[in-house]
Amino acid sequence: MADFAAEAEPRWRLILARESLLVFLGSQSLASLDLSLDKIRWSAKASKDWTSARPYVWRGTVLAGNGGELVAFRASDGTREWSHQLSETIRGIGVSDDVLYVGTLKGPVLAVRPAGMELDNGQNGTSRPEF
């Protein structure tokens, strides 16, 4: 295993996503590391603090809570795809086919469907992105 030097200690859980390892470094940096741990493939800074317990992978995107903002990054290169502002601080994210379920620090669970997503009950022929 290669030595890997980071400016901060990894925080919370590590998530494997295809050819990378996703990790929060401190409270303000989300990083995608190559599997050999030789380099950072991409990283993203939080405008506040990353508040979700870990990053989540859904449909080719990496999801994380930044205070009350749900942020999605393209898993392959870290490009910011979209974000959605919520009224509560995000702690956890659950996924289904077309809906994200966002748990908050104060308790409510909110359902979020990103713009442009179509519901697919398997009968209407809509295609879903693959990850």
DSSP file (Angstrom, degrees, kcal/mol; ACC not computed):
  #  RESIDUE AA STRUCTURE BP1 BP2  ACC     N-H-->O    O-->H-N    N-H-->O    O-->H-N    TCO  KAPPA ALPHA  PHI   PSI    X-CA   Y-CA   Z-CA
    1    1 A M              0   0    0      0, 0.0     2,-0.1     0, 0.0    36,-0.1   0.000 360.0 360.0 360.0 137.3    0.0    0.0    0.0
    2    2 A A        -     0   0    0     34,-0.7     2,-0.3     1,-0.1    36,-0.0  -0.395 360.0-107.1 -76.0 151.9    1.3    3.4   -0.9
    3    3 A D        -     0   0    0     -2,-0.1     2,-0.4    35,-0.0    -1,-0.1  -0.589  35.4-163.9 -73.9 141.8    1.9    6.2    1.6
    4    4 A F        -     0   0    0     -2,-0.3     2,-0.5     2,-0.0    34,-0.1  -0.977   5.2-161.3-133.9 121.1   -0.7    8.9    1.4
    5    5 A A        +     0   0    0     -2,-0.4     2,-0.3     2,-0.0    -2,-0.0  -0.880  13.9 176.5-103.7 128.4   -0.2   12.3    3.0
    6    6 A A        -     0   0    0     -2,-0.5    -2,-0.0     1,-0.1     3,-0.0  -0.936  37.8-128.8-127.6 152.8   -3.2   14.5    3.6
    7    7 A E  S    S+     0   0    0     -2,-0.3     2,-0.3     2,-0.0    -1,-0.1   0.668  95.9  29.3 -72.5 -15.7   -3.5   17.8    5.3
    8    8 A A  S    S-     0   0    0     18,-0.1     3,-0.1     3,-0.0    -1,-0.0  -0.953  90.0-100.4-140.9 158.3   -6.3   16.5    7.5
    9    9 A E        -     0   0    0     -2,-0.3    17,-1.4     1,-0.1    -2,-0.0  -0.554  49.4 -96.6 -76.6 142.8   -7.3   13.2    8.9
   10   10 A P  E     -A   25   0A   0      0, 0.0     2,-0.4     0, 0.0    15,-0.2  -0.301  41.8-147.9 -57.1 145.9  -10.1   11.2    7.1
   11   11 A R  E     -A   24   0A   0     13,-2.9    13,-0.8    15,-0.2     2,-0.0  -0.968  49.6 -20.6-124.3 133.9  -13.5   11.8    8.8
   12   12 A W  E    S-     0   0A   0     -2,-0.4     2,-0.2    11,-0.1    42,-0.1  -0.304 106.5 -13.5  68.8-150.7  -16.4    9.4    9.0
   13   13 A R  E     -     0   0A   0     40,-0.7     2,-0.4     1,-0.0    11,-0.4  -0.479  58.5-127.5 -89.4 153.4  -16.7    6.4    6.6
   14   14 A L  E     -     0   0A   0     -2,-0.2     2,-0.4     9,-0.1     9,-0.2  -0.805  22.7-155.3 -95.6 140.5  -14.8    5.7    3.4
   15   15 A I  E     -A   22   0A   0      7,-2.5     7,-3.9    -2,-0.4     2,-0.5  -0.971   6.4-143.2-122.1 128.5  -16.9    4.9    0.4
   16   16 A L  E     +A   21   0A   0     -2,-0.4     2,-0.4     5,-0.2     5,-0.2  -0.779  20.9 176.6 -90.2 128.8  -15.7    2.8   -2.6
   17   17 A A  E >   -A   20   0A   0      3,-2.9     3,-1.5    -2,-0.5     2,-0.4  -0.869  56.2 -70.7-136.9 100.7  -17.1    4.0   -6.0
   18   18 A R  T 3  S-     0   0    0     -2,-0.4    -1,-0.1     1,-0.3   113,-0.0  -0.350 121.1  -1.0  53.8-108.7  -15.8    2.2   -9.0
   19   19 A E  T 3  S+     0   0    0     -2,-0.4    16,-0.8    -3,-0.1     2,-0.3   0.095 126.4  60.5 -99.9  22.2  -12.1    3.3   -9.4
   20   20 A S  E <   -AB  17  34A   0     -3,-1.5    -3,-2.9    14,-0.2     2,-0.5  -0.955  67.7-130.1-146.7 164.7  -12.0    5.6   -6.4
   21   21 A L  E     -AB  16  33A   0     12,-2.5    12,-3.1    -2,-0.3     2,-0.4  -0.975  24.4-149.5-115.0 125.9  -12.3    6.0   -2.7
   22   22 A L  E     +AB  15  32A   0     -7,-3.9    -7,-2.5    -2,-0.5     2,-0.3  -0.821  27.1 159.0-100.4 134.0  -14.6    8.8   -1.5
   23   23 A V  E     - B   0  31A   0      8,-2.3     8,-3.0    -2,-0.4     2,-0.5  -0.997  40.7-123.9-153.2 144.4  -13.7   10.4    1.9
   24   24 A F  E     -AB  11  30A   0    -13,-0.8   -13,-2.9   -11,-0.4     2,-0.7  -0.800  22.5-157.6 -83.7 131.4  -14.3   13.6    3.8
   25   25 A L  E >>  -AB  10  29A   0      4,-3.2     4,-0.9    -2,-0.5     3,-0.5  -0.928  66.4 -36.0-108.7 105.2  -11.0   15.1    4.9
   26   26 A G  T 34 S-     0   0    0    -17,-1.4   -15,-0.2    -2,-0.7   -18,-0.1  -0.381 100.0 -58.7  71.2-160.5  -11.8   17.3    7.8
   27   27 A S  T 34 S+     0   0    0      1,-0.1    23,-3.3    -3,-0.1    -1,-0.2   0.545 131.9  42.2 -96.2  -7.4  -15.2   19.1    7.8
   28   28 A Q  T <4 S+     0   0    0     -3,-0.5    18,-2.4    21,-0.2     2,-0.5   0.443  97.5  72.4-122.0   0.6  -14.7   21.1    4.6
   29   29 A S  E  <  -BC  25  45A   0     -4,-0.9    -4,-3.2    16,-0.2     2,-0.5  -0.972  48.3-170.3-127.0 129.4  -13.1   18.8    2.0
   30   30 A L  E     -BC  24  44A   0     14,-2.8    14,-2.6    -2,-0.5     2,-0.4  -0.957  20.8-171.0-108.6 128.8  -14.6   15.9    0.1
   31   31 A A  E     -BC  23  43A   0     -8,-3.0    -8,-2.3    -2,-0.5     2,-0.6  -0.947  24.9-151.9-129.1 145.9  -12.0   13.9   -1.9
   32   32 A S  E     -BC  22  42A   0     10,-3.0     9,-2.9    -2,-0.4    10,-1.3  -0.969  26.2-167.3-109.8 113.8  -12.0   11.2   -4.5
   33   33 A L  E     -BC  21  40A   0    -12,-3.1   -12,-2.5    -2,-0.6     7,-0.2  -0.767  24.1-112.3-103.4 145.9   -8.8    9.2   -4.1
   34   34 A D  E >   -B   20   0A   0      5,-2.3     3,-2.1    -2,-0.3   -14,-0.2  -0.412  36.4-108.9 -69.6 157.6   -7.4    6.7   -6.6
   35   35 A L  T 3  S+     0   0    0    -16,-0.8    -1,-0.1     1,-0.3   -15,-0.1   0.732 119.3  56.2 -66.3 -22.7   -7.5    3.1   -5.2
   36   36 A S  T 3  S-     0   0    0    -35,-0.1   -34,-0.7     3,-0.1    -1,-0.3   0.550 106.2-129.8 -81.7  -6.1   -3.7    3.0   -4.9
   37   37 A L  S <  S+     0   0    0     -3,-2.1    -2,-0.1     2,-0.2     3,-0.1   0.731  73.5 123.0  63.3  25.0   -3.9    6.1   -2.7
   38   38 A D  S    S+     0   0    0      1,-0.2     2,-0.3   -34,-0.1    -1,-0.1   0.756  73.1  10.0 -84.3 -26.7   -1.2    7.7   -4.8
   39   39 A K        -     0   0    0     -5,-0.1    -5,-2.3   -35,-0.1     2,-0.6  -0.986  69.7-110.9-152.0 159.3   -3.2   10.8   -5.8
   40   40 A I  E     -C   33   0A   0     -2,-0.3    -7,-0.3    -7,-0.2     3,-0.1  -0.845  23.6-163.9 -88.9 119.5   -6.4   12.8   -5.3
   41   41 A R  E    S-     0   0A   0     -9,-2.9     2,-0.3    -2,-0.6    -8,-0.2   0.917  70.1 -25.2 -71.6 -44.0   -8.5   12.4   -8.4
   42   42 A W  E     -C   32   0A   0    -10,-1.3   -10,-3.0    -3,-0.1     2,-0.3  -0.972  60.5-161.5-160.4 160.9  -10.7   15.4   -7.5
   43   43 A S  E     -C   31   0A   0     -2,-0.3     2,-0.4   -12,-0.2   -12,-0.2  -0.980   3.2-157.0-145.5 158.7  -11.8   17.3   -4.4
   44   44 A A  E     -C   30   0A   0    -14,-2.6   -14,-2.8    -2,-0.3     2,-0.4  -1.000  12.2-140.2-139.3 136.7  -14.5   19.7   -3.5
   45   45 A K  E     -C   29   0A   0     -2,-0.4     2,-0.3   -16,-0.2   -16,-0.2  -0.761  18.3-128.1 -96.2 141.3  -14.7   22.3   -0.7
   46   46 A A        -     0   0    0    -18,-2.4     4,-0.1    -2,-0.4   -19,-0.0  -0.639   6.3-141.4 -82.5 144.2  -17.8   22.9    1.3
   47   47 A S  S    S+     0   0    0     -2,-0.3    -1,-0.1     2,-0.1   -19,-0.1   0.774  98.2   1.4 -74.8 -25.2  -19.0   26.4    1.6
   48   48 A K  S    S-     0   0    0    -21,-0.1     2,-0.3     1,-0.1    -2,-0.2   0.332 122.9 -50.4-118.5-105.2  -19.9   25.6    5.3
   49   49 A D        -     0   0    0     -4,-0.1    18,-0.8   -21,-0.0     2,-0.5  -0.987  50.2-106.7-136.1 146.1  -19.2   22.1    6.5
   50   50 A W  B     +D   66   0B   0    -23,-3.3    16,-0.3    -2,-0.3   -21,-0.1  -0.644  41.4 176.5 -68.6 123.0  -20.0   18.7    5.1
   51   51 A T        +     0   0    0     14,-2.9    15,-0.2    -2,-0.5    -1,-0.2   0.577  41.7 100.3-110.9 -13.8  -22.7   17.6    7.4
   52   52 A S  S    S-     0   0    0     13,-1.1    40,-0.2     1,-0.1    39,-0.1  -0.459  81.3-119.2 -71.5 150.5  -23.8   14.3    6.0
   53   53 A A  S    S-     0   0    0     38,-2.9   -40,-0.7     1,-0.1    -1,-0.1   0.784  88.4 -15.4 -62.2 -27.6  -22.4   11.3    7.8
   54   54 A R  S    S-     0   0    0     37,-0.2    11,-0.2   -42,-0.1     2,-0.1  -0.965  81.8 -84.2-162.0 165.1  -20.6   10.2    4.6
   55   55 A P        -     0   0    0      0, 0.0     2,-0.3     0, 0.0     9,-0.2  -0.490  43.5-148.9 -72.6 155.5  -20.7   10.8    0.9
   56   56 A Y  E     -E   63   0B   0      7,-2.3     7,-3.7    -2,-0.1     2,-0.5  -0.952   2.9-141.0-126.8 146.4  -23.3    8.8   -1.0
   57   57 A V  E     +E   62   0B   0     -2,-0.3     2,-0.3     5,-0.2     5,-0.2  -0.929  28.7 160.7-111.4 130.4  -23.2    7.5   -4.6
   58   58 A W  E >   -E   61   0B   0      3,-2.6     3,-1.6    -2,-0.5    -2,-0.1  -0.924  65.4 -19.8-152.4 121.1  -26.3    7.5   -6.8
   59   59 A R  T 3  S-     0   0    0     -2,-0.3     3,-0.1     1,-0.3    71,-0.1   0.868 127.2 -45.6  51.8  46.5  -26.6    7.4  -10.6
   60   60 A G  T 3  S+     0   0    0      1,-0.3    15,-2.5    14,-0.1    16,-0.4   0.583 119.4 105.2  77.6   8.6  -23.1    8.4  -11.3
   61   61 A T  E <   -EF  58  74B   0     -3,-1.6    -3,-2.6    13,-0.2     2,-0.5  -0.889  64.7-135.2-121.1 154.5  -23.1   11.2   -8.8
   62   62 A V  E     -EF  57  73B   0     11,-3.1    11,-2.4    -2,-0.3     2,-0.4  -0.938  26.2-158.1-104.4 124.6  -21.6   11.7   -5.4
   63   63 A L  E     +EF  56  72B   0     -7,-3.7    -7,-2.3    -2,-0.5     2,-0.3  -0.826  17.8 163.7-107.5 141.7  -24.0   13.3   -3.0
   64   64 A A  E     - F   0  71B   0      7,-2.0     7,-2.7    -2,-0.4     2,-0.5  -0.990  34.4-119.7-152.4 151.4  -23.2   15.2    0.2
   65   65 A G  E     - F   0  70B   0     -2,-0.3   -14,-2.9     5,-0.2   -13,-1.1  -0.824  18.8-172.4 -94.9 129.0  -24.9   17.5    2.6
   66   66 A N  E >   -DF  50  69B   0      3,-3.2     3,-1.6    -2,-0.5     2,-0.6  -0.795  68.3 -64.8-118.2  83.3  -23.4   21.0    3.0
   67   67 A G  T 3  S-     0   0    0    -18,-0.8    23,-3.2    -2,-0.6   -16,-0.1  -0.644 120.0 -16.3  67.7-118.3  -25.4   22.4    5.9
   68   68 A G  T 3  S+     0   0    0     -2,-0.6    18,-3.5    21,-0.3     2,-0.5   0.267 119.7  98.3 -97.9   9.9  -28.9   22.5    4.4
   69   69 A E  E <   -FG  66  85B   0     -3,-1.6    -3,-3.2    16,-0.2     2,-0.6  -0.880  61.8-150.5-104.4 124.6  -27.7   22.2    0.8
   70   70 A L  E     -FG  65  84B   0     14,-3.0    14,-2.3    -2,-0.5     2,-0.4  -0.838  23.1-167.4 -89.3 121.1  -27.8   18.8   -1.0
   71   71 A V  E     -FG  64  83B   0     -7,-2.7    -7,-2.0    -2,-0.6     2,-0.4  -0.914  11.2-161.4-119.1 137.8  -24.9   18.8   -3.5
   72   72 A A  E     -FG  63  82B   0     10,-2.7     9,-2.6    -2,-0.4    10,-1.2  -0.973   7.3-172.9-120.2 130.3  -24.3   16.4   -6.3
   73   73 A F  E     -FG  62  80B   0    -11,-2.4   -11,-3.1    -2,-0.4     2,-0.3  -0.921  35.9-103.6-117.8 144.8  -20.9   16.0   -8.1
   74   74 A R  E  >  -F   61   0B   0      5,-3.3     4,-2.8    -2,-0.4     3,-0.4  -0.539  30.5-141.2 -64.2 125.6  -20.1   13.9  -11.2
   75   75 A A  T  4 S+     0   0    0    -15,-2.5    -1,-0.2    -2,-0.3   -14,-0.1   0.822  94.0  56.3 -62.5 -33.0  -18.3   10.8   -9.7
   76   76 A S  T  4 S+     0   0    0    -16,-0.4    -1,-0.2     1,-0.1   -15,-0.1   0.851 131.1   0.4 -71.6 -35.1  -15.8   10.6  -12.6
   77   77 A D  T  4 S-     0   0    0     -3,-0.4    -2,-0.2     2,-0.1   -34,-0.2   0.427  92.4-110.5-138.9   0.8  -14.3   14.1  -12.3
   78   78 A G     <  +     0   0    0     -4,-2.8    -3,-0.1     1,-0.3     2,-0.1   0.542  55.8 160.0  81.2   6.3  -16.0   16.0   -9.5
   79   79 A T        -     0   0    0     -5,-0.2    -5,-3.3    -6,-0.1     2,-0.5  -0.419  49.1-112.8 -61.8 133.0  -17.9   18.5  -11.7
   80   80 A R  E     +G   73   0B   0     -7,-0.2    -7,-0.3     1,-0.2    -1,-0.1  -0.577  38.0 179.5 -71.1 119.3  -20.7   20.0   -9.7
   81   81 A E  E     -     0   0B   0     -9,-2.6     2,-0.3    -2,-0.5    -8,-0.2   0.899  55.3 -35.6 -89.4 -47.8  -23.9   18.7  -11.3
   82   82 A W  E     -G   72   0B   0    -10,-1.2   -10,-2.7     2,-0.0    -1,-0.3  -0.973  48.1-151.6-165.1 169.0  -26.6   20.3   -9.2
   83   83 A S  E     -G   71   0B   0     -2,-0.3     2,-0.4   -12,-0.2   -12,-0.2  -0.979   3.5-157.0-148.6 159.4  -27.6   21.3   -5.7
   84   84 A H  E     -G   70   0B   0    -14,-2.3   -14,-3.0    -2,-0.3     2,-0.4  -0.976  15.9-137.0-142.1 123.8  -30.9   21.7   -3.8
   85   85 A Q  E     -G   69   0B   0     -2,-0.4     2,-0.3   -16,-0.2   -16,-0.2  -0.677  23.1-171.5 -84.9 129.9  -31.4   23.9   -0.8
   86   86 A L        -     0   0    0    -18,-3.5   -18,-0.1    -2,-0.4     4,-0.1  -0.740  31.5-121.3-114.9 165.5  -33.4   22.4    2.1
   87   87 A S  S    S+     0   0    0     -2,-0.3     2,-0.3     2,-0.1   -18,-0.1   0.610  91.1  52.6 -83.3 -11.8  -34.7   24.0    5.3
   88   88 A E  S    S-     0   0    0    -20,-0.2     2,-0.3   -21,-0.1    -2,-0.2  -0.828  93.9 -92.5-124.6 160.1  -32.8   21.7    7.6
   89   89 A T        -     0   0    0     -2,-0.3    16,-2.2   -21,-0.1    17,-0.3  -0.576  46.2-124.6 -72.0 130.0  -29.2   20.6    8.2
   90   90 A I  E     +H  104   0C   0    -23,-3.2    14,-0.3    -2,-0.3   -23,-0.2  -0.583  40.5 159.6 -82.4 133.2  -28.6   17.3    6.3
   91   91 A R  E     +     0   0C   0     12,-3.2   -38,-2.9     1,-0.4     2,-0.3   0.676  63.8  15.9-118.8 -38.0  -27.3   14.3    8.2
   92   92 A G  E     -H  103   0C   0     11,-1.7    11,-2.7   -40,-0.2     2,-0.4  -0.966  56.3-153.6-141.5 156.0  -28.1   11.3    6.0
   93   93 A I  E     -H  102   0C   0     -2,-0.3     2,-0.3     9,-0.2     9,-0.2  -0.995   9.9-175.6-133.6 127.0  -29.1   10.5    2.5
   94   94 A G  E     -H  101   0C   0      7,-3.6     7,-3.3    -2,-0.4     2,-0.3  -0.864  13.1-151.0-116.2 156.1  -31.1    7.4    1.3
   95   95 A V  E     +H  100   0C   0     -2,-0.3     2,-0.2     5,-0.2     5,-0.2  -0.929  19.2 172.0-130.8 151.1  -31.9    6.6   -2.3
   96   96 A S        -     0   0    0      3,-1.9     5,-0.0    -2,-0.3     0, 0.0  -0.676  59.0 -73.9-131.4-167.4  -34.5    4.9   -4.3
   97   97 A D  S    S+     0   0    0     -2,-0.2     3,-0.0     1,-0.2    -2,-0.0   0.938 123.1   1.2 -58.2 -49.5  -34.8    4.7   -8.1
   98   98 A D  S    S+     0   0    0      1,-0.1     2,-0.4    19,-0.1    -1,-0.2   0.405 121.3  65.4-123.8  -0.2  -36.1    8.3   -8.6
   99   99 A V        -     0   0    0     14,-0.1    -3,-1.9     2,-0.0     2,-0.4  -0.972  59.4-147.4-132.4 141.6  -36.2    9.9   -5.2
  100  100 A L  E     -HI  95 112C   0     12,-3.4    12,-3.2    -2,-0.4     2,-0.6  -0.878  12.3-151.0-101.7 139.0  -33.6   10.9   -2.6
  101  101 A Y  E     -HI  94 111C   0     -7,-3.3    -7,-3.6    -2,-0.4     2,-0.6  -0.957  12.6-162.1-112.8 119.1  -34.6   10.7    1.0
  102  102 A V  E     -HI  93 110C   0      8,-3.4     8,-2.8    -2,-0.6     2,-0.3  -0.890   3.7-154.7-111.0 116.7  -32.7   13.2    3.1
  103  103 A G  E     -HI  92 109C   0    -11,-2.7   -12,-3.2    -2,-0.6   -11,-1.7  -0.686  15.5-152.8 -86.9 142.0  -32.5   12.8    6.9
  104  104 A T  E >   -H   90   0C   0      4,-1.5     3,-1.1    -2,-0.3   -14,-0.2  -0.741  25.9-114.7-116.1 161.8  -31.9   16.0    8.9
  105  105 A L  T 3  S+     0   0    0    -16,-2.2   -15,-0.1    -2,-0.3    -1,-0.1   0.831 116.0  52.5 -62.1 -33.1  -30.4   16.7   12.3
  106  106 A K  T 3  S-     0   0    0    -17,-0.3    -1,-0.3     2,-0.1    -3,-0.0   0.545 121.9-103.0 -84.1  -6.3  -33.7   17.9   13.7
  107  107 A G  S <  S+     0   0    0     -3,-1.1    -2,-0.1     1,-0.3    -3,-0.1  -0.114  76.8 122.5 119.2 -39.7  -35.5   14.7   12.7
  108  108 A P        -     0   0    0      0, 0.0    -4,-1.5     0, 0.0     2,-0.5  -0.269  48.7-145.0 -62.0 145.7  -37.6   15.2    9.6
  109  109 A V  E     -I  103   0C   0     -6,-0.2     2,-0.4    -8,-0.0    -6,-0.2  -0.962  17.9-159.2-108.2 125.1  -36.9   13.1    6.5
  110  110 A L  E     -I  102   0C   0     -8,-2.8    -8,-3.4    -2,-0.5     2,-0.5  -0.844  10.4-138.1-108.8 140.6  -37.4   15.0    3.3
  111  111 A A  E     -I  101   0C   0     -2,-0.4     2,-0.4   -10,-0.2   -10,-0.2  -0.848  23.7-175.0 -96.7 130.8  -38.1   13.5   -0.2
  112  112 A V  E     -I  100   0C   0    -12,-3.2   -12,-3.4    -2,-0.5   -28,-0.0  -0.992  14.7-169.9-129.2 129.3  -36.2   15.2   -3.0
  113  113 A R        -     0   0    0     -2,-0.4   -14,-0.1   -14,-0.2     3,-0.1  -0.965  30.1-126.8-115.2 112.8  -36.5   14.4   -6.7
  114  114 A P    >   -     0   0    0      0, 0.0     3,-1.9     0, 0.0   -30,-0.0  -0.224  38.4 -87.5 -57.4 146.3  -33.8   16.2   -8.7
  115  115 A A  T 3  S+     0   0    0      1,-0.3     3,-0.1     3,-0.0     0, 0.0  -0.214 113.3  24.0 -54.1 139.9  -35.0   18.4  -11.6
  116  116 A G  T 3  S+     0   0    0      1,-0.3     2,-0.4    -3,-0.1    -1,-0.3   0.335  87.0 131.7  86.7  -7.5  -35.4   16.5  -14.8
  117  117 A M    <   -     0   0    0     -3,-1.9     2,-0.4   -19,-0.1    -1,-0.3  -0.639  44.0-151.8 -81.1 133.1  -35.8   13.1  -13.2
  118  118 A E        -     0   0    0     -2,-0.4     2,-0.2     9,-0.2    -3,-0.0  -0.840  16.9-118.6-102.6 140.6  -38.7   11.1  -14.6
  119  119 A L        -     0   0    0     -2,-0.4     2,-0.5     2,-0.0     7,-0.1  -0.564  28.8-163.0 -70.5 139.8  -40.6    8.5  -12.5
  120  120 A D        +     0   0    0     -2,-0.2   -23,-0.1     1,-0.1   -22,-0.1  -0.939  20.7 176.7-131.1 110.5  -40.3    5.1  -14.1
  121  121 A N        -     0   0    0     -2,-0.5    -1,-0.1     0, 0.0    -2,-0.0   0.279  60.7-103.2 -93.2  11.3  -42.7    2.4  -13.0
  122  122 A G  S    S+     0   0    0      4,-0.1    -2,-0.0     1,-0.0     0, 0.0   0.408 109.8  78.2  85.7  -2.8  -41.3    0.0  -15.5
  123  123 A Q  S    S+     0   0    0      1,-0.1    -3,-0.0     2,-0.0    -1,-0.0   0.538  79.1  61.2-114.8 -11.0  -44.2    0.5  -17.9
  124  124 A N  S    S-     0   0    0      2,-0.1    -1,-0.1     0, 0.0    -4,-0.0   0.469  96.7-122.4-103.4   1.1  -43.5    3.8  -19.7
  125  125 A G        +     0   0    0      1,-0.2     2,-0.1     0, 0.0    -5,-0.1   0.558  55.3 150.7  78.6   6.3  -40.2    3.1  -21.3
  126  126 A T        -     0   0    0     -7,-0.1     2,-0.3     1,-0.1    -1,-0.2  -0.489  40.4-131.3 -72.2 145.2  -38.2    5.8  -19.8
  127  127 A S        -     0   0    0     -2,-0.1    -9,-0.2    -7,-0.0    -1,-0.1  -0.668  12.0-146.8 -96.6 152.9  -34.5    5.0  -19.4
  128  128 A R        -     0   0    0     -2,-0.3   -30,-0.0   -11,-0.1   -11,-0.0  -0.934  25.6-106.7-116.6 140.5  -32.5    5.5  -16.3
  129  129 A P        -     0   0    0      0, 0.0     2,-0.3     0, 0.0   -70,-0.1  -0.339  34.7-135.3 -62.0 146.4  -28.9    6.4  -16.2
  130  130 A E              0   0    0      1,-0.1     0, 0.0   -71,-0.1     0, 0.0  -0.792 360.0 360.0-102.6 146.7  -26.6    3.5  -15.2
  131  131 A F              0   0    0     -2,-0.3    -1,-0.1   -74,-0.0  -113,-0.0   0.324 360.0 360.0-125.5 360.0  -23.7    3.8  -12.7
